[in-house]
């Protein structure tokens, strides 16, 4: 059976502090995205779980193009190989 890749990445999204809640709502609407935290200074911690590496850059581009986003930085990227023939032990 074929192994499937899962890409886990984290981002820091820097936004205008006065627009934090609005940008968080827009980011949360994107597929494969979870918000793990934020700060009053306008920083949002975002975690992505995607099946292809290209999707990461696509999501970063979408976030960067949102109004009031100042920058998006990739902080972490890990590739996991999932063996579809194995069952989850949980």
PDB file of N, CA, C and O in Angstrom:
ATOM      1  N   UNK A   1       0.828  -1.189   0.000  1.00  0.00           N
ATOM      2  CA  UNK A   1       0.000   0.000   0.000  1.00  0.00           C
ATOM      3  C   UNK A   1       0.871   1.252   0.000  1.00  0.00           C
ATOM      4  O   UNK A   1       2.015   1.232   0.455  1.00  0.00           O
ATOM      5  N   UNK A   2       0.330   2.296  -0.499  1.00  0.00           N
ATOM      6  CA  UNK A   2       1.064   3.555  -0.646  1.00  0.00           C
ATOM      7  C   UNK A   2       1.065   4.358   0.655  1.00  0.00           C
ATOM      8  O   UNK A   2       0.048   4.453   1.342  1.00  0.00           O
ATOM      9  N   UNK A   3       2.232   4.936   0.980  1.00  0.00           N
ATOM     10  CA  UNK A   3       2.320   5.826   2.134  1.00  0.00           C
ATOM     11  C   UNK A   3       1.846   7.217   1.737  1.00  0.00           C
ATOM     12  O   UNK A   3       2.062   7.664   0.611  1.00  0.00           O
ATOM     13  N   UNK A   4       1.211   7.878   2.658  1.00  0.00           N
ATOM     14  CA  UNK A   4       0.709   9.227   2.411  1.00  0.00           C
ATOM     15  C   UNK A   4       1.498  10.213   3.268  1.00  0.00           C
ATOM     16  O   UNK A   4       1.811   9.928   4.424  1.00  0.00           O
ATOM     17  N   UNK A   5       1.815  11.363   2.700  1.00  0.00           N
ATOM     18  CA  UNK A   5       2.509  12.416   3.441  1.00  0.00           C
ATOM     19  C   UNK A   5       1.515  13.325   4.133  1.00  0.00           C
ATOM     20  O   UNK A   5       0.443  13.630   3.611  1.00  0.00           O
ATOM     21  N   UNK A   6       1.901  13.746   5.316  1.00  0.00           N
ATOM     22  CA  UNK A   6       1.170  14.792   6.024  1.00  0.00           C
ATOM     23  C   UNK A   6       2.192  15.847   6.414  1.00  0.00           C
ATOM     24  O   UNK A   6       3.206  15.540   7.040  1.00  0.00           O
ATOM     25  N   UNK A   7       1.924  17.079   6.045  1.00  0.00           N
ATOM     26  CA  UNK A   7       2.810  18.195   6.346  1.00  0.00           C
ATOM     27  C   UNK A   7       2.208  18.998   7.490  1.00  0.00           C
ATOM     28  O   UNK A   7       1.097  19.518   7.381  1.00  0.00           O
ATOM     29  N   UNK A   8       2.950  19.094   8.584  1.00  0.00           N
ATOM     30  CA  UNK A   8       2.525  19.885   9.733  1.00  0.00           C
ATOM     31  C   UNK A   8       3.434  21.102   9.788  1.00  0.00           C
ATOM     32  O   UNK A   8       4.657  20.972   9.825  1.00  0.00           O
ATOM     33  N   UNK A   9       2.832  22.283   9.793  1.00  0.00           N
ATOM     34  CA  UNK A   9       3.596  23.524   9.763  1.00  0.00           C
ATOM     35  C   UNK A   9       3.011  24.510  10.755  1.00  0.00           C
ATOM     36  O   UNK A   9       1.822  24.467  11.071  1.00  0.00           O
ATOM     37  N   UNK A  10       3.865  25.401  11.242  1.00  0.00           N
ATOM     38  CA  UNK A  10       3.358  26.488  12.072  1.00  0.00           C
ATOM     39  C   UNK A  10       3.824  27.815  11.495  1.00  0.00           C
ATOM     40  O   UNK A  10       4.905  27.930  10.916  1.00  0.00           O
ATOM     41  N   UNK A  11       2.969  28.806  11.674  1.00  0.00           N
ATOM     42  CA  UNK A  11       3.215  30.141  11.147  1.00  0.00           C
ATOM     43  C   UNK A  11       2.999  31.160  12.249  1.00  0.00           C
ATOM     44  O   UNK A  11       2.215  30.938  13.172  1.00  0.00           O
ATOM     45  N   UNK A  12       3.696  32.275  12.144  1.00  0.00           N
ATOM     46  CA  UNK A  12       3.372  33.458  12.927  1.00  0.00           C
ATOM     47  C   UNK A  12       2.865  34.493  11.935  1.00  0.00           C
ATOM     48  O   UNK A  12       3.558  34.863  10.987  1.00  0.00           O
ATOM     49  N   UNK A  13       1.651  34.948  12.171  1.00  0.00           N
ATOM     50  CA  UNK A  13       1.033  35.958  11.319  1.00  0.00           C
ATOM     51  C   UNK A  13       1.008  37.255  12.121  1.00  0.00           C
ATOM     52  O   UNK A  13       0.436  37.316  13.210  1.00  0.00           O
ATOM     53  N   UNK A  14       1.631  38.278  11.572  1.00  0.00           N
ATOM     54  CA  UNK A  14       1.677  39.587  12.231  1.00  0.00           C
ATOM     55  C   UNK A  14       0.652  40.480  11.552  1.00  0.00           C
ATOM     56  O   UNK A  14       0.679  40.676  10.337  1.00  0.00           O
ATOM     57  N   UNK A  15      -0.255  41.019  12.367  1.00  0.00           N
ATOM     58  CA  UNK A  15      -1.336  41.851  11.837  1.00  0.00           C
ATOM     59  C   UNK A  15      -1.376  43.179  12.589  1.00  0.00           C
ATOM     60  O   UNK A  15      -0.751  43.329  13.639  1.00  0.00           O
ATOM     61  N   UNK A  16      -2.110  44.130  12.046  1.00  0.00           N
ATOM     62  CA  UNK A  16      -2.331  45.381  12.782  1.00  0.00           C
ATOM     63  C   UNK A  16      -3.087  45.033  14.059  1.00  0.00           C
ATOM     64  O   UNK A  16      -4.142  44.402  13.987  1.00  0.00           O
ATOM     65  N   UNK A  17      -2.580  45.424  15.221  1.00  0.00           N
ATOM     66  CA  UNK A  17      -3.211  45.037  16.488  1.00  0.00           C
ATOM     67  C   UNK A  17      -4.689  45.409  16.582  1.00  0.00           C
ATOM     68  O   UNK A  17      -5.472  44.666  17.174  1.00  0.00           O
ATOM     69  N   UNK A  18      -5.077  46.531  16.016  1.00  0.00           N
ATOM     70  CA  UNK A  18      -6.480  46.942  16.089  1.00  0.00           C
ATOM     71  C   UNK A  18      -7.392  46.103  15.189  1.00  0.00           C
ATOM     72  O   UNK A  18      -8.614  46.238  15.247  1.00  0.00           O
ATOM     73  N   UNK A  19      -6.805  45.242  14.362  1.00  0.00           N
ATOM     74  CA  UNK A  19      -7.581  44.392  13.452  1.00  0.00           C
ATOM     75  C   UNK A  19      -7.431  42.906  13.778  1.00  0.00           C
ATOM     76  O   UNK A  19      -7.795  42.048  12.975  1.00  0.00           O
ATOM     77  N   UNK A  20      -6.900  42.614  14.947  1.00  0.00           N
ATOM     78  CA  UNK A  20      -6.582  41.233  15.324  1.00  0.00           C
ATOM     79  C   UNK A  20      -7.796  40.309  15.207  1.00  0.00           C
ATOM     80  O   UNK A  20      -7.704  39.266  14.560  1.00  0.00           O
ATOM     81  N   UNK A  21      -8.898  40.654  15.800  1.00  0.00           N
ATOM     82  CA  UNK A  21     -10.067  39.761  15.809  1.00  0.00           C
ATOM     83  C   UNK A  21     -10.644  39.563  14.407  1.00  0.00           C
ATOM     84  O   UNK A  21     -11.081  38.464  14.065  1.00  0.00           O
ATOM     85  N   UNK A  22     -10.646  40.601  13.616  1.00  0.00           N
ATOM     86  CA  UNK A  22     -11.160  40.495  12.246  1.00  0.00           C
ATOM     87  C   UNK A  22     -10.294  39.559  11.419  1.00  0.00           C
ATOM     88  O   UNK A  22     -10.812  38.702  10.702  1.00  0.00           O
ATOM     89  N   UNK A  23      -8.975  39.717  11.513  1.00  0.00           N
ATOM     90  CA  UNK A  23      -8.060  38.862  10.742  1.00  0.00           C
ATOM     91  C   UNK A  23      -8.144  37.422  11.242  1.00  0.00           C
ATOM     92  O   UNK A  23      -8.140  36.492  10.437  1.00  0.00           O
ATOM     93  N   UNK A  24      -8.218  37.225  12.555  1.00  0.00           N
ATOM     94  CA  UNK A  24      -8.348  35.865  13.087  1.00  0.00           C
ATOM     95  C   UNK A  24      -9.581  35.167  12.517  1.00  0.00           C
ATOM     96  O   UNK A  24      -9.519  33.988  12.167  1.00  0.00           O
ATOM     97  N   UNK A  25     -10.677  35.874  12.425  1.00  0.00           N
ATOM     98  CA  UNK A  25     -11.897  35.284  11.869  1.00  0.00           C
ATOM     99  C   UNK A  25     -11.699  34.878  10.412  1.00  0.00           C
ATOM    100  O   UNK A  25     -12.166  33.818   9.995  1.00  0.00           O
ATOM    101  N   UNK A  26     -11.012  35.712   9.638  1.00  0.00           N
ATOM    102  CA  UNK A  26     -10.762  35.399   8.220  1.00  0.00           C
ATOM    103  C   UNK A  26      -9.802  34.230   8.076  1.00  0.00           C
ATOM    104  O   UNK A  26     -10.000  33.373   7.215  1.00  0.00           O
ATOM    105  N   UNK A  27      -8.764  34.182   8.906  1.00  0.00           N
ATOM    106  CA  UNK A  27      -7.801  33.080   8.852  1.00  0.00           C
ATOM    107  C   UNK A  27      -8.489  31.772   9.231  1.00  0.00           C
ATOM    108  O   UNK A  27      -8.247  30.742   8.602  1.00  0.00           O
ATOM    109  N   UNK A  28      -9.332  31.802  10.240  1.00  0.00           N
ATOM    110  CA  UNK A  28     -10.015  30.597  10.711  1.00  0.00           C
ATOM    111  C   UNK A  28     -10.938  29.993   9.646  1.00  0.00           C
ATOM    112  O   UNK A  28     -11.260  28.806   9.709  1.00  0.00           O
ATOM    113  N   UNK A  29     -11.358  30.786   8.686  1.00  0.00           N
ATOM    114  CA  UNK A  29     -12.222  30.290   7.613  1.00  0.00           C
ATOM    115  C   UNK A  29     -11.471  29.458   6.577  1.00  0.00           C
ATOM    116  O   UNK A  29     -12.098  28.736   5.801  1.00  0.00           O
ATOM    117  N   UNK A  30     -10.147  29.545   6.548  1.00  0.00           N
ATOM    118  CA  UNK A  30      -9.352  28.817   5.561  1.00  0.00           C
ATOM    119  C   UNK A  30      -9.297  27.330   5.901  1.00  0.00           C
ATOM    120  O   UNK A  30      -9.290  26.951   7.072  1.00  0.00           O
ATOM    121  N   UNK A  31      -9.259  26.489   4.861  1.00  0.00           N
ATOM    122  CA  UNK A  31      -9.140  25.050   5.054  1.00  0.00           C
ATOM    123  C   UNK A  31      -7.765  24.687   5.604  1.00  0.00           C
ATOM    124  O   UNK A  31      -6.779  25.364   5.313  1.00  0.00           O
ATOM    125  N   UNK A  32      -7.699  23.623   6.394  1.00  0.00           N
ATOM    126  CA  UNK A  32      -6.449  23.059   6.925  1.00  0.00           C
ATOM    127  C   UNK A  32      -5.728  23.981   7.907  1.00  0.00           C
ATOM    128  O   UNK A  32      -4.528  23.819   8.131  1.00  0.00           O
ATOM    129  N   UNK A  33      -6.437  24.944   8.494  1.00  0.00           N
ATOM    130  CA  UNK A  33      -5.834  25.949   9.367  1.00  0.00           C
ATOM    131  C   UNK A  33      -6.455  25.884  10.755  1.00  0.00           C
ATOM    132  O   UNK A  33      -7.673  25.776  10.897  1.00  0.00           O
ATOM    133  N   UNK A  34      -5.602  25.952  11.784  1.00  0.00           N
ATOM    134  CA  UNK A  34      -6.068  26.092  13.165  1.00  0.00           C
ATOM    135  C   UNK A  34      -5.300  27.227  13.819  1.00  0.00           C
ATOM    136  O   UNK A  34      -4.090  27.355  13.636  1.00  0.00           O
ATOM    137  N   UNK A  35      -6.000  28.038  14.571  1.00  0.00           N
ATOM    138  CA  UNK A  35      -5.354  29.110  15.334  1.00  0.00           C
ATOM    139  C   UNK A  35      -5.093  28.586  16.737  1.00  0.00           C
ATOM    140  O   UNK A  35      -6.006  28.111  17.413  1.00  0.00           O
ATOM    141  N   UNK A  36      -3.828  28.677  17.171  1.00  0.00           N
ATOM    142  CA  UNK A  36      -3.448  28.167  18.483  1.00  0.00           C
ATOM    143  C   UNK A  36      -3.223  29.253  19.516  1.00  0.00           C
ATOM    144  O   UNK A  36      -3.085  28.955  20.702  1.00  0.00           O
ATOM    145  N   UNK A  37      -3.184  30.489  19.095  1.00  0.00           N
ATOM    146  CA  UNK A  37      -3.005  31.565  20.055  1.00  0.00           C
ATOM    147  C   UNK A  37      -2.813  32.887  19.367  1.00  0.00           C
ATOM    148  O   UNK A  37      -2.678  32.961  18.146  1.00  0.00           O
ATOM    149  N   UNK A  38      -2.803  33.951  20.181  1.00  0.00           N
ATOM    150  CA  UNK A  38      -2.579  35.288  19.654  1.00  0.00           C
ATOM    151  C   UNK A  38      -2.080  36.181  20.769  1.00  0.00           C
ATOM    152  O   UNK A  38      -2.111  35.802  21.940  1.00  0.00           O
ATOM    153  N   UNK A  39      -1.624  37.359  20.409  1.00  0.00           N
ATOM    154  CA  UNK A  39      -1.158  38.327  21.396  1.00  0.00           C
ATOM    155  C   UNK A  39      -1.749  39.691  21.094  1.00  0.00           C
ATOM    156  O   UNK A  39      -2.153  39.972  19.966  1.00  0.00           O
ATOM    157  N   UNK A  40      -1.794  40.523  22.104  1.00  0.00           N
ATOM    158  CA  UNK A  40      -2.316  41.884  21.934  1.00  0.00           C
ATOM    159  C   UNK A  40      -1.486  42.695  20.955  1.00  0.00           C
ATOM    160  O   UNK A  40      -1.966  43.680  20.395  1.00  0.00           O
ATOM    161  N   UNK A  41      -0.237  42.283  20.747  1.00  0.00           N
ATOM    162  CA  UNK A  41       0.645  43.001  19.820  1.00  0.00           C
ATOM    163  C   UNK A  41       0.320  42.707  18.357  1.00  0.00           C
ATOM    164  O   UNK A  41       0.935  43.283  17.460  1.00  0.00           O
ATOM    165  N   UNK A  42      -0.655  41.804  18.107  1.00  0.00           N
ATOM    166  CA  UNK A  42      -1.059  41.521  16.735  1.00  0.00           C
ATOM    167  C   UNK A  42      -0.379  40.325  16.115  1.00  0.00           C
ATOM    168  O   UNK A  42      -0.206  40.274  14.898  1.00  0.00           O
ATOM    169  N   UNK A  43       0.008  39.365  16.924  1.00  0.00           N
ATOM    170  CA  UNK A  43       0.624  38.143  16.392  1.00  0.00           C
ATOM    171  C   UNK A  43      -0.318  36.972  16.622  1.00  0.00           C
ATOM    172  O   UNK A  43      -0.913  36.829  17.690  1.00  0.00           O
ATOM    173  N   UNK A  44      -0.439  36.131  15.584  1.00  0.00           N
ATOM    174  CA  UNK A  44      -1.313  34.973  15.617  1.00  0.00           C
ATOM    175  C   UNK A  44      -0.472  33.733  15.340  1.00  0.00           C
ATOM    176  O   UNK A  44       0.307  33.707  14.387  1.00  0.00           O
ATOM    177  N   UNK A  45      -0.628  32.706  16.173  1.00  0.00           N
ATOM    178  CA  UNK A  45       0.039  31.423  15.954  1.00  0.00           C
ATOM    179  C   UNK A  45      -0.937  30.528  15.195  1.00  0.00           C
ATOM    180  O   UNK A  45      -2.047  30.261  15.656  1.00  0.00           O
ATOM    181  N   UNK A  46      -0.498  30.072  14.022  1.00  0.00           N
ATOM    182  CA  UNK A  46      -1.339  29.270  13.144  1.00  0.00           C
ATOM    183  C   UNK A  46      -0.647  27.939  12.882  1.00  0.00           C
ATOM    184  O   UNK A  46       0.560  27.899  12.645  1.00  0.00           O
ATOM    185  N   UNK A  47      -1.407  26.852  12.923  1.00  0.00           N
ATOM    186  CA  UNK A  47      -0.882  25.527  12.601  1.00  0.00           C
ATOM    187  C   UNK A  47      -1.632  25.004  11.381  1.00  0.00           C
ATOM    188  O   UNK A  47      -2.856  25.103  11.300  1.00  0.00           O
ATOM    189  N   UNK A  48      -0.883  24.450  10.439  1.00  0.00           N
ATOM    190  CA  UNK A  48      -1.437  23.879   9.221  1.00  0.00           C
ATOM    191  C   UNK A  48      -1.194  22.384   9.205  1.00  0.00           C
ATOM    192  O   UNK A  48      -0.147  21.917   9.654  1.00  0.00           O
ATOM    193  N   UNK A  49      -2.138  21.641   8.701  1.00  0.00           N
ATOM    194  CA  UNK A  49      -1.946  20.211   8.450  1.00  0.00           C
ATOM    195  C   UNK A  49      -2.442  19.952   7.039  1.00  0.00           C
ATOM    196  O   UNK A  49      -3.644  19.978   6.777  1.00  0.00           O
ATOM    197  N   UNK A  50      -1.492  19.699   6.122  1.00  0.00           N
ATOM    198  CA  UNK A  50      -1.828  19.565   4.711  1.00  0.00           C
ATOM    199  C   UNK A  50      -1.272  18.255   4.157  1.00  0.00           C
ATOM    200  O   UNK A  50      -0.405  17.629   4.767  1.00  0.00           O
ATOM    201  N   UNK A  51      -1.778  17.851   3.001  1.00  0.00           N
ATOM    202  CA  UNK A  51      -1.312  16.618   2.372  1.00  0.00           C
ATOM    203  C   UNK A  51      -0.229  16.856   1.337  1.00  0.00           C
ATOM    204  O   UNK A  51       0.422  15.911   0.893  1.00  0.00           O
ATOM    205  N   UNK A  52      -0.029  18.095   0.952  1.00  0.00           N
ATOM    206  CA  UNK A  52       1.003  18.430  -0.039  1.00  0.00           C
ATOM    207  C   UNK A  52       1.753  19.681   0.408  1.00  0.00           C
ATOM    208  O   UNK A  52       1.166  20.598   0.982  1.00  0.00           O
ATOM    209  N   UNK A  53       3.041  19.705   0.142  1.00  0.00           N
ATOM    210  CA  UNK A  53       3.862  20.841   0.533  1.00  0.00           C
ATOM    211  C   UNK A  53       3.408  22.125  -0.154  1.00  0.00           C
ATOM    212  O   UNK A  53       3.461  23.196   0.452  1.00  0.00           O
ATOM    213  N   UNK A  54       2.969  22.037  -1.395  1.00  0.00           N
ATOM    214  CA  UNK A  54       2.541  23.233  -2.130  1.00  0.00           C
ATOM    215  C   UNK A  54       1.368  23.934  -1.442  1.00  0.00           C
ATOM    216  O   UNK A  54       1.239  25.155  -1.521  1.00  0.00           O
ATOM    217  N   UNK A  55       0.522  23.165  -0.774  1.00  0.00           N
ATOM    218  CA  UNK A  55      -0.616  23.768  -0.087  1.00  0.00           C
ATOM    219  C   UNK A  55      -0.164  24.753   0.985  1.00  0.00           C
ATOM    220  O   UNK A  55      -0.862  25.725   1.271  1.00  0.00           O
ATOM    221  N   UNK A  56       1.003  24.505   1.579  1.00  0.00           N
ATOM    222  CA  UNK A  56       1.522  25.401   2.617  1.00  0.00           C
ATOM    223  C   UNK A  56       1.758  26.789   2.030  1.00  0.00           C
ATOM    224  O   UNK A  56       1.318  27.792   2.592  1.00  0.00           O
ATOM    225  N   UNK A  57       2.449  26.837   0.905  1.00  0.00           N
ATOM    226  CA  UNK A  57       2.726  28.139   0.290  1.00  0.00           C
ATOM    227  C   UNK A  57       1.443  28.782  -0.227  1.00  0.00           C
ATOM    228  O   UNK A  57       1.316  30.007  -0.212  1.00  0.00           O
ATOM    229  N   UNK A  58       0.496  27.972  -0.681  1.00  0.00           N
ATOM    230  CA  UNK A  58      -0.793  28.519  -1.113  1.00  0.00           C
ATOM    231  C   UNK A  58      -1.507  29.201   0.053  1.00  0.00           C
ATOM    232  O   UNK A  58      -2.045  30.298  -0.099  1.00  0.00           O
ATOM    233  N   UNK A  59      -1.511  28.548   1.216  1.00  0.00           N
ATOM    234  CA  UNK A  59      -2.172  29.123   2.390  1.00  0.00           C
ATOM    235  C   UNK A  59      -1.441  30.376   2.864  1.00  0.00           C
ATOM    236  O   UNK A  59      -2.076  31.366   3.228  1.00  0.00           O
ATOM    237  N   UNK A  60      -0.106  30.337   2.860  1.00  0.00           N
ATOM    238  CA  UNK A  60       0.667  31.520   3.247  1.00  0.00           C
ATOM    239  C   UNK A  60       0.319  32.694   2.327  1.00  0.00           C
ATOM    240  O   UNK A  60       0.138  33.817   2.796  1.00  0.00           O
ATOM    241  N   UNK A  61       0.228  32.439   1.037  1.00  0.00           N
ATOM    242  CA  UNK A  61      -0.142  33.499   0.090  1.00  0.00           C
ATOM    243  C   UNK A  61      -1.537  34.047   0.385  1.00  0.00           C
ATOM    244  O   UNK A  61      -1.751  35.258   0.339  1.00  0.00           O
ATOM    245  N   UNK A  62      -2.480  33.163   0.686  1.00  0.00           N
ATOM    246  CA  UNK A  62      -3.843  33.613   0.999  1.00  0.00           C
ATOM    247  C   UNK A  62      -3.842  34.491   2.250  1.00  0.00           C
ATOM    248  O   UNK A  62      -4.496  35.533   2.285  1.00  0.00           O
ATOM    249  N   UNK A  63      -3.107  34.065   3.272  1.00  0.00           N
ATOM    250  CA  UNK A  63      -3.052  34.850   4.504  1.00  0.00           C
ATOM    251  C   UNK A  63      -2.377  36.191   4.254  1.00  0.00           C
ATOM    252  O   UNK A  63      -2.868  37.223   4.711  1.00  0.00           O
ATOM    253  N   UNK A  64      -1.257  36.191   3.534  1.00  0.00           N
ATOM    254  CA  UNK A  64      -0.550  37.437   3.238  1.00  0.00           C
ATOM    255  C   UNK A  64      -1.405  38.424   2.459  1.00  0.00           C
ATOM    256  O   UNK A  64      -1.223  39.636   2.571  1.00  0.00           O
ATOM    257  N   UNK A  65      -2.331  37.907   1.674  1.00  0.00           N
ATOM    258  CA  UNK A  65      -3.181  38.780   0.860  1.00  0.00           C
ATOM    259  C   UNK A  65      -4.402  39.310   1.604  1.00  0.00           C
ATOM    260  O   UNK A  65      -5.161  40.111   1.058  1.00  0.00           O
ATOM    261  N   UNK A  66      -4.596  38.864   2.855  1.00  0.00           N
ATOM    262  CA  UNK A  66      -5.713  39.382   3.637  1.00  0.00           C
ATOM    263  C   UNK A  66      -5.425  40.822   4.056  1.00  0.00           C
ATOM    264  O   UNK A  66      -4.288  41.176   4.368  1.00  0.00           O
ATOM    265  N   UNK A  67      -6.452  41.627   4.057  1.00  0.00           N
ATOM    266  CA  UNK A  67      -6.326  43.014   4.490  1.00  0.00           C
ATOM    267  C   UNK A  67      -5.857  43.046   5.948  1.00  0.00           C
ATOM    268  O   UNK A  67      -6.315  42.252   6.769  1.00  0.00           O
ATOM    269  N   UNK A  68      -4.955  43.955   6.259  1.00  0.00           N
ATOM    270  CA  UNK A  68      -4.417  44.206   7.597  1.00  0.00           C
ATOM    271  C   UNK A  68      -3.369  43.197   8.057  1.00  0.00           C
ATOM    272  O   UNK A  68      -2.916  43.276   9.199  1.00  0.00           O
ATOM    273  N   UNK A  69      -2.967  42.247   7.202  1.00  0.00           N
ATOM    274  CA  UNK A  69      -1.863  41.341   7.531  1.00  0.00           C
ATOM    275  C   UNK A  69      -0.567  42.029   7.127  1.00  0.00           C
ATOM    276  O   UNK A  69      -0.418  42.473   5.988  1.00  0.00           O
ATOM    277  N   UNK A  70       0.372  42.115   8.068  1.00  0.00           N
ATOM    278  CA  UNK A  70       1.655  42.760   7.809  1.00  0.00           C
ATOM    279  C   UNK A  70       2.689  41.767   7.293  1.00  0.00           C
ATOM    280  O   UNK A  70       3.461  42.094   6.392  1.00  0.00           O
ATOM    281  N   UNK A  71       2.714  40.551   7.854  1.00  0.00           N
ATOM    282  CA  UNK A  71       3.661  39.529   7.400  1.00  0.00           C
ATOM    283  C   UNK A  71       3.231  38.162   7.915  1.00  0.00           C
ATOM    284  O   UNK A  71       2.485  38.049   8.887  1.00  0.00           O
ATOM    285  N   UNK A  72       3.720  37.131   7.238  1.00  0.00           N
ATOM    286  CA  UNK A  72       3.505  35.748   7.653  1.00  0.00           C
ATOM    287  C   UNK A  72       4.839  35.038   7.563  1.00  0.00           C
ATOM    288  O   UNK A  72       5.510  35.086   6.532  1.00  0.00           O
ATOM    289  N   UNK A  73       5.229  34.370   8.659  1.00  0.00           N
ATOM    290  CA  UNK A  73       6.519  33.674   8.704  1.00  0.00           C
ATOM    291  C   UNK A  73       6.304  32.195   9.002  1.00  0.00           C
ATOM    292  O   UNK A  73       5.591  31.833   9.938  1.00  0.00           O
ATOM    293  N   UNK A  74       6.932  31.350   8.191  1.00  0.00           N
ATOM    294  CA  UNK A  74       6.928  29.912   8.446  1.00  0.00           C
ATOM    295  C   UNK A  74       7.932  29.640   9.554  1.00  0.00           C
ATOM    296  O   UNK A  74       9.109  29.970   9.414  1.00  0.00           O
ATOM    297  N   UNK A  75       7.487  29.045  10.651  1.00  0.00           N
ATOM    298  CA  UNK A  75       8.340  28.802  11.805  1.00  0.00           C
ATOM    299  C   UNK A  75       8.781  27.347  11.881  1.00  0.00           C
ATOM    300  O   UNK A  75       9.901  27.058  12.302  1.00  0.00           O
ATOM    301  N   UNK A  76       7.912  26.434  11.478  1.00  0.00           N
ATOM    302  CA  UNK A  76       8.183  25.012  11.623  1.00  0.00           C
ATOM    303  C   UNK A  76       7.520  24.261  10.486  1.00  0.00           C
ATOM    304  O   UNK A  76       6.427  24.621  10.051  1.00  0.00           O
ATOM    305  N   UNK A  77       8.188  23.205   9.998  1.00  0.00           N
ATOM    306  CA  UNK A  77       7.615  22.341   8.971  1.00  0.00           C
ATOM    307  C   UNK A  77       8.141  20.930   9.183  1.00  0.00           C
ATOM    308  O   UNK A  77       9.351  20.706   9.225  1.00  0.00           O
ATOM    309  N   UNK A  78       7.221  19.985   9.317  1.00  0.00           N
ATOM    310  CA  UNK A  78       7.599  18.587   9.507  1.00  0.00           C
ATOM    311  C   UNK A  78       6.779  17.740   8.553  1.00  0.00           C
ATOM    312  O   UNK A  78       5.592  17.992   8.343  1.00  0.00           O
ATOM    313  N   UNK A  79       7.424  16.728   7.974  1.00  0.00           N
ATOM    314  CA  UNK A  79       6.743  15.813   7.066  1.00  0.00           C
ATOM    315  C   UNK A  79       6.647  14.456   7.753  1.00  0.00           C
ATOM    316  O   UNK A  79       7.650  13.887   8.184  1.00  0.00           O
ATOM    317  N   UNK A  80       5.432  13.956   7.845  1.00  0.00           N
ATOM    318  CA  UNK A  80       5.185  12.633   8.411  1.00  0.00           C
ATOM    319  C   UNK A  80       4.736  11.706   7.288  1.00  0.00           C
ATOM    320  O   UNK A  80       3.931  12.090   6.439  1.00  0.00           O
ATOM    321  N   UNK A  81       5.259  10.492   7.291  1.00  0.00           N
ATOM    322  CA  UNK A  81       4.817   9.469   6.350  1.00  0.00           C
ATOM    323  C   UNK A  81       3.816   8.580   7.060  1.00  0.00           C
ATOM    324  O   UNK A  81       4.155   7.938   8.055  1.00  0.00           O
ATOM    325  N   UNK A  82       2.598   8.533   6.569  1.00  0.00           N
ATOM    326  CA  UNK A  82       1.569   7.691   7.152  1.00  0.00           C
ATOM    327  C   UNK A  82       1.448   6.422   6.327  1.00  0.00           C
ATOM    328  O   UNK A  82       1.273   6.478   5.110  1.00  0.00           O
ATOM    329  N   UNK A  83       1.541   5.294   6.981  1.00  0.00           N
ATOM    330  CA  UNK A  83       1.380   4.013   6.315  1.00  0.00           C
ATOM    331  C   UNK A  83      -0.095   3.637   6.403  1.00  0.00           C
ATOM    332  O   UNK A  83      -0.600   3.339   7.485  1.00  0.00           O
ATOM    333  N   UNK A  84      -0.772   3.651   5.285  1.00  0.00           N
ATOM    334  CA  UNK A  84      -2.213   3.406   5.277  1.00  0.00           C
ATOM    335  C   UNK A  84      -2.571   1.975   5.654  1.00  0.00           C
ATOM    336  O   UNK A  84      -3.740   1.687   5.911  1.00  0.00           O
ATOM    337  N   UNK A  85      -1.595   1.069   5.693  1.00  0.00           N
ATOM    338  CA  UNK A  85      -1.888  -0.311   6.068  1.00  0.00           C
ATOM    339  C   UNK A  85      -1.899  -0.494   7.578  1.00  0.00           C
ATOM    340  O   UNK A  85      -2.337  -1.536   8.066  1.00  0.00           O
ATOM    341  N   UNK A  86      -1.424   0.498   8.328  1.00  0.00           N
ATOM    342  CA  UNK A  86      -1.388   0.415   9.785  1.00  0.00           C
ATOM    343  C   UNK A  86      -2.614   1.102  10.366  1.00  0.00           C
ATOM    344  O   UNK A  86      -3.075   2.122   9.854  1.00  0.00           O
ATOM    345  N   UNK A  87      -3.132   0.526  11.444  1.00  0.00           N
ATOM    346  CA  UNK A  87      -4.256   1.153  12.125  1.00  0.00           C
ATOM    347  C   UNK A  87      -3.753   1.998  13.268  1.00  0.00           C
ATOM    348  O   UNK A  87      -2.693   1.733  13.836  1.00  0.00           O
ATOM    349  N   UNK A  88      -4.509   3.002  13.597  1.00  0.00           N
ATOM    350  CA  UNK A  88      -4.172   3.880  14.710  1.00  0.00           C
ATOM    351  C   UNK A  88      -4.391   3.112  16.021  1.00  0.00           C
ATOM    352  O   UNK A  88      -5.427   2.471  16.202  1.00  0.00           O
ATOM    353  N   UNK A  89      -3.421   3.178  16.924  1.00  0.00           N
ATOM    354  CA  UNK A  89      -3.495   2.444  18.178  1.00  0.00           C
ATOM    355  C   UNK A  89      -4.262   3.180  19.264  1.00  0.00           C
ATOM    356  O   UNK A  89      -4.376   2.664  20.376  1.00  0.00           O
ATOM    357  N   UNK A  90      -4.786   4.353  18.989  1.00  0.00           N
ATOM    358  CA  UNK A  90      -5.502   5.122  20.006  1.00  0.00           C
ATOM    359  C   UNK A  90      -6.849   4.544  20.321  1.00  0.00           C
ATOM    360  O   UNK A  90      -7.571   5.083  21.160  1.00  0.00           O
TER     361      UNK A  90
END
